[in-house]
């Protein structure tokens, strides 16, 4: 067994960490406070190659392995969850379905812009009444001549209502299968299409500088060539997309935990009580030791899941495990970090407060912790 990263992967970690420290860290708190999505920062992330990392060079991608991409997400999340969310959603949820399931014409049309960071693409699955129950979608598409007519709505869709938003992949009910279950098909819907409206969502507790949208479809006519794959492939495509997306959410949890741990450790070494740094007190030292232990365990689990995916071996169970463990780990680590900071941990002047808020989304997004446990339990035969 070889636990060493390649020279290229080490270089990616070094360069992304340097970028996050120099470009994101100075503005993260202000963007969060003002709820501003930064198109400028997104373009800069595109300039250093953070979009389309696993896409082939034929479509202007980086042609890297999945672990390299996950390392990049981890390093961005170490500084700011909002920018990590932009990267994770743009790659796993926006670019991923197009790259894996799109036609050559669709890939040539959309991927070069998306891989450069010039534009973003959303992933329309969640609805007001269909979250964990993705099969409960009520958005419909009906064939009409050479087009499909789309009606319905989506909610909590990342990267879908900002200035860089180019379009969104939308799952809709298109019929009934022989077994009586709904048939789902995915459609590529461009911004500017008549009847399609995207509204930015504000007043979020977390990821306040990430773009989140509600989507509305009112008799939106979609040409047949904008079907992703074939009619009826939608549910399969969405599940496969979520399997890969769980790894990026795991990376956000791991990176966020690393960042919060480092804040807690630094503060504990500087803050003195009773004549010595509080890191010397066993109650604090043990908290930090537990954080270091769990972060190491989480990194090994997440990287193994990525290794399995890169080797084209079954990785779905490990992806669910990594998403669950890394998400909840960040909760435990940020809680310890805030506790170590004491009253200062509750103030926005200290970044650990933002990390504490940002973590909660990880327990919910791309399959709640409860759903991950259902997935895992099925893989182990329960």
Secondary structure, 3 states (H helix, E strand, C coil): CCCCCCHHHHHHHHHHHHHHHHHHHHHHHHHHHHCCCCHHHHHHHHHCCCCCCCCCHHHCCCCCCHHHHHHHHHHHHCCCHHHHHHHHHHHHHHHHHHHHHCCHHHHHHHHHHHHHCCCEEEEECCECCECCCHHHCCCEEEEECCEEEEEEEEEEEECCCCCCEEEEEEEEEEEECCCCCEEEEEEEEECCCCCEEEEECCCCCCCCCCCEEEEEEEEEEEEHHHEECCCCCHHHHHHHHHHHHHHHHHHHHHHHHHHHHHHHHHHHHHCEECCEEHHHCHHHHHHHHHHHHHHHHHHHHHHHHHHHHHCCCCCHHHHHHHHHHHHHHHHHHHHHHHHHHHHHHHCCCCCHHHHHHHHHHHCCCCCCHHHHHHHHHHHCCC
